[in-house]
Structure formats: C-alpha cells, structure tokens
Amino acid sequence: YKYKEILKRTDLIVAERPGYNRDSVSDEILESVIIVDHHPVKASSTDVRQGLQEGLFGRDEETEVPESVQKYIDEKELYR
C-alpha cells in the first residue's frame, strides 16, 4: 500500500522468507531495499499468534525462536 511513497522517504531493510524469490520483485523496489543475511524462520506472525494461543509456538524446528525472543514476547505480552 503506497509503497512508492514509502520508498521515496526511506530505504527498507528486508529479511526474506524461505522459498521467496526476489526475482519477482521489480528493480524499482530492489534499488531501495537492503536485504539482510539471517537464519530464516518459517513462521509468520499469524503462525506465532496461533501457536502462542495453542501453547505450541517454539516447540518444533520450523517455528522455534531463540529463548531471548520468546522471553521478550512473554514479557511484553506480544501477539496476545
């Protein structure tokens, strides 16, 4: 939504999701993003919320987050 306006104002830092192909992104966008190297987690925010509600988040390899992140989520009551 209004991505051109956002890109005029700032560069974006992007963490790619597993299986995402950056070749499908226009050059206009790629010129204004910084793609960071990271260890991807396959969980989306929807997966996080659902897993927390069901008490399952962080229990399988694909959605596991570092203990410090889990602690932060709990302390700040995020995704509740």
N, C-alpha and C positions, 0 to 999 in steps of 0.2 A: 504494500500500500504506500503510494507516494515515494517509491524508492529513489526516483531521480532527485527529488528534493533532499532526501537524506544524504545521498551520495555527493551532492553539491556542498553540503555542510561539513562532512566528515568522511574519513576512511573507516571501514568496518573491519573488525577482527573476526575471522570466521574459523570455526572448528568443524571440519567435515564429518558427516555421519558415515558410518560404514556402508558401503555399497553405493554411495552418491558419486555421480560422475560430473566433475567440474566442466567437462567438455560441453555440457548442455547449458552452461551459463554464458551470457553474452560478454564480449570483450569489454564493453562499456562498464559492466559491473566488476569484472575481474581486475580492471585497472584501478579500482577504488577499494579493493579488499586486501587484507593481509591474512593469508591462510597460515594458521599456526600448526606446528607439528605437535601431536598429542597422542595419548593412548585412548582411542575411542571407546565409548561405552554405548552399547546398542539401545539403551533405554532412552525413551523420550520423556518429557516432563509428564505426559499422560501416564506412561508406564510407572514413573516414580510415584505419582499421586495414588494410582490404583494399587501399587504394591505396598505402599505405606498403610493404606486403608485395610488391606487384607493381611498385613503383617508379613508379607513375603519379600519386600524390597531388600536387595543386598544378599539374598540367600542363594542366588545362582550366579554363575560366572558372567553371564551376559549383562546383568544389571548391578553387579557388585560395584560399590563405590568405596573409596578409601574411608577408613574409620573416622578420620578427622572431618570428612564431608558429612558422614552420617551423624556425627555429633553436632555439627553446625545445624543441620536440618532439624534435628531434635530440639536443640536449644532455642532456635528461632521460630520453632513450630511452623516450618515451611511446608507447603503442599497440604495443609490441613483444611 
